[in-house]
Amino acid sequence: MPNRFRRLFSAPIFENAEKTRTAQILNSFVWSAISILLMIIIIRLIMGRENGSVPLLLLTGIVFALGIVQVTIRRGYIRGASMFLAGSLWAAMTFQSWEADGIRDVAIVAYLVIILLAGLLLGWREGLFFGVISLSALWFFAFEEEWGLRIQHVDTPLNIARDLTVIFLFAGTLIYLLINSLNRSLYDARLELQERLRAERKLQVQADYLTALNETALGLLNRSELRPLLESILSRACALLNTQHGLIDLVLPDESALRQELGHGVLSRYDGSLTYKDEGVTGGVWGSGKTLVVQNYAEWDNNLPEFVDAGFNAVMGVPLTVGNKVIGVLAISFVEQERGFTQEHVNLMERFAALASIAIDNARLFEQTQKEIAERTLAEAALRSSEERFRKIFHASPVAIVITSLNEGIIIEANEAYWQLSGLEPHGTVGRMAIELGLWEDEEERQGFVERLIAERSIYVPEYQFINETGALYTVLAFYELVTLEGADCILSMFHDITEQKNARESLQNSEARTRAILASIPDMIFEISKDGVFLDFMASSEITPLMPPSQFLGRTVLELFPPVIAQQTLFALERTLATGQLHAFEYGMPPGEEVQFFEARITAITSESAIIMVRDISQQKYVQVEREKLINELEDKNSELERFTYTVSHDLKSPLITIKGFLGFLEQDSVSGNTARLKLDIRRIGDATDKMQLLLSELLELSRIGRLTSPYQFIKVEELVNEAAEALHGRLHKKDIKVEIHDDLPTIYGDRQRLLEVFQNLIDNAAKFLEDQPNPVIEIGQNGFENEQPIIYIRDNGIGIDPIHHDRIFGLFNKLDASSEGTGIGLALVKRIIEVHRGRIWVESEPGHGATFFFTLPNGPES
């Protein structure tokens, strides 16, 4: 309840101080007046009613009017309430004087209160107004009494005293409110004056800065070019703080770093340098978006050595921001040791930076606008030029072009090529519908075409045939596009006459088909290649399959696809062909070094930029040539061997015959002389020569059969052959007490079992011949790796050995190093012949006194 009464009697408070002051005066006066009037009404009611009820009713009306004024004050209509109060009181007092004694009535004195109240609440103009109308009413009542129009009523002294008391109460209240208001105003003015003096003393320090800042802002905002603007900003910033050292860094468009756009003083040497976020003062300002002040740069933790060496003492960096985005940093520095930055400096530079940011942003926008205007101007000029070119092209184009409306199909415009192609006349055609001209079979067909065009926006018909007005048949490329001209949807139709091209194309296709049929019958692969070695086209061969699909080598170079040797050979031949215009051919093998396949390439120039390469597989031809050369060489070797064989046979067979012939003569002499003992000896020698001759003939016959008469090839374990050969030679081996060591890892070979058994028998027997003088004779048989995927088998002995100069000679026919040794000298030749027939190789490693090791290879499977 107390709070409600307090709110009821307290004046409302408004944002306007003058309005609040007026409301307070008005509120106090109204409640005072209501209290006085209520007290007077109560007194009158206690003292009894007077003659007539007008005064009491008037007082009640005034109280009611004061209530209305109080409600109006609460609503915030202060001036209206003041006008209503002054007007109501003036009207009430004038009515009272009219009803009472006129000019002699005490109510006339209340005019002074009303005038004073109006002046206080409303102003001097309203106070003057109420003064004027009050004087007018006073003189009216005076003239009325002077002319005898009013009958005087003499009021009692008590009533006069009562009315004067009321007036004095109102006047006193008003005077009190006026004096109180004046005192309060004087007190507030004194406080405001003191505060203003303090503020003026505070602002006086920044007056010069603010003046310079204002001039700087005006200068900055009037500049539109960025570089001069930056120069002006930095110059004025340095001038404001009385220093020569400053810089402006701007953020790069990709926001990767700050770039120093301009520097003054010592900082000018760093123009164009980059600073990254949180690096140094400017990087720290960019990263935080806040002003950074460093009073002692040398002792600052995040300093940069080059700036320390420059001798900076105090550094301040201020962000240049547009909205919430940092676009750059303005930095100012002092090199004097005694100078530092104050809070006033910081505030000044932050305000300056705010204006500079706006100016820089405006300059950027201006440059961008100028650029856009220039680009737009160029675009408009290009558009006008394009429109002019389009019009010229439209009418001069050999392509038939016609524009029709979308919905009705009315022909709007067409070029000369269209009139010639269609056989129509411009006069009488433009403005008519396509259905009327017979360009469509019916409306339903055209409507379907329109719906398809609306859905697809463009339609392409590769071959469209029609008969024009003259009856000629044409084939055209038709293209339809949905366009908008002057706000209306239209159809742009273009027709390119390809009748002649189609006929030529059909002829060309027929010719090409014939050419391809001819080329398809050629067994060569055909490539088209550029002068740079790039494969452009390919035609397959019926006999040769390329190493990779065409999609993998077309568009690639020779160097990418072929080994360097073949690629360089191809490029050399290509260069010679393009330079001379003559055919150039060369052969190559694939892959290089192995030559599994052989090819012949023929290069013929097409133009100065390209050539044709025809590749033919000559592997079979090459194979035939190689085999022919091999057969020729073998035949020459056979002839040589036959010559040696003939010479050897004639020589070695002649020796037993001479012996037989000589001892036959001795037989005749022995028989004549009767020397029986000698006769028997000569007969034995003739028998020995005959046996030797028979053995020689048998071995020669065996040698001649190798390679011609063979048993079926089969897989044979070497261990079985060695055991069988050793068993056959058991007598010789046992007699000389020769130890035979056979390894367990012997392989399986493939060949003629009987012939291969002869190889092992001859080699083991040959080793046994030369072990007579060894106290511990040993023959070792094993495997020593592979050669060309064939196992290498060796037979080693610890006999007398062989001099290296005889390693090749011992495999010759009838070549015996020791003439007194057993045998005919055909054994090793027989072994070599059997191994070579099996596609193997035999060689010996030996030194005198260190035994001999015979190595030979044999196949482990059939030939692929």
RAWO-V971820 format. One line per field, one symbol per residue. phi: phi as a letter, one per 30 degrees, with the letter a starting at -180 (. if undefined). burial: I if it has 24 or more other C-alpha atoms within 12 Angstrom, else O. A space follows every 50 residues. Layout:
phi->???
burial->???
This chain:
phi->.eddddddcdddcbdddddddddddddddddddddddddddddddddjdc dicdeddddddddddddddddddddjcddddddddddddddddddddddc ciddddddddeddddddddddckddddddddddddddddddddddddidb cdbdddeddddddddeddddddeddddddddddddddddddddddddddd dddddcddddddddddddddddcbcdddddddedddddddchbccaabcc ddedhdacbddabciddddceidcbceicidddddddcibdbcbdbddcd dcdcedddddidccbbcbdccbiccdclbcbbbccdddcaccdddddddd dddddddddddddddddddddddddddddddddddddddddddedcdddd bbcbddddiddcaacdddddddidcedjcdjcdddddidbdadddddddd dddddciabbcdbccacdddjdcbcbccbcbdbcbhicdbcccbbcdcdd dddddddddddddddddddddddcdbbcbdddicdcaabdcdcccddbde dcbdjccdddcceedddddddddddddddcicdbbacacbdejchdbbbc cccbdcbdcabccccbdcdddddddddddddddddddddddddddddddd dddddddddddddddddddddddiddddeddddddddddddddddddddd ddddddjccbcedadbddddddddddddcedddddchcccccddcddccb lddddddddddddddddddccdcddbdbccbacbibbhicdccbbcbcdd ibdedcdddddddidcdcddddjcicedddddddddddicbbabbabeib ibbccacbdcaddd
burial->OOOOOOOOIIIIOOOOOOIIIIIIIIIIIIIIIIOIIOOIIOOOOOOOOO OOOOIIOIIIIIIIIIIIIIIIIIOIOIIIIIIIIIIIIIIIIIIIIIII IIIIIIIIIIIIIIIIIIIIIIOOOIIOIIIOOIOOIIOOIIOOOOOOOO OOOOOOOOOOOOIOOIIIIIIIIIIOIIOOIOOOOOOOOOOOOOOOOOOO OOOOOOOOIOOIIOOIIOIIIOIIIIOOIIIIIIIIIIOIIOIIIIIIII IOOOOOIIIIIIIIOIIOOIOOOOIIIOOIIIIIIIIOIIIIIIIIIIOO OOIOOOIIOOOIIIIIIIIIIOOOOIIIIIIIIIIOOOOIIOOOIIOIII IIIIIIIIIIIIIIOOOOOOOOOOOOOOOOOOOOOOOOOOOOOIOOOOII IIIIIIOOIIIIIIIIIIIIIIOIOOOOIIOOIIOOOOIOOOOOOOOOII OOIOOOOOOOOOOOOIOOOOOOOIIIIIIIIIOOOOOOIIIIIIIIIIOO OOOOOOOOOOOOOOOOOOOOOOOIIIIIIIIIIIIIIIIIIOOIOOOOOO OOIOOOIIOOIOOOOIOOIIIOIIIOIIOOOOOIIIIIIOOOOOOOOIII IIIIIOOOOIIIIIIIIIOOOOOOOOOOOOOOOOOOOOOOOOOOIOOIIO OIIOOIIOIIOOIIOIIOOOOOOOOOOOOOOIIOIIOOIIOIIOOIOOII OIIOOIOOOOOOOOOIIIIOIIOOIIOOIOOIIOOIOIIIOIOOOIIIII IIIOIIIIIIIIIIIIIIIIIOOIOOIIIIIIIOOOOOOIIIIIIIIIII IIOOOOIOOIIIIIIIIOOOOOIIIIIIIIIIIIIIIIIIIIIIIIOOOO IIIIIIIIIIOOOO
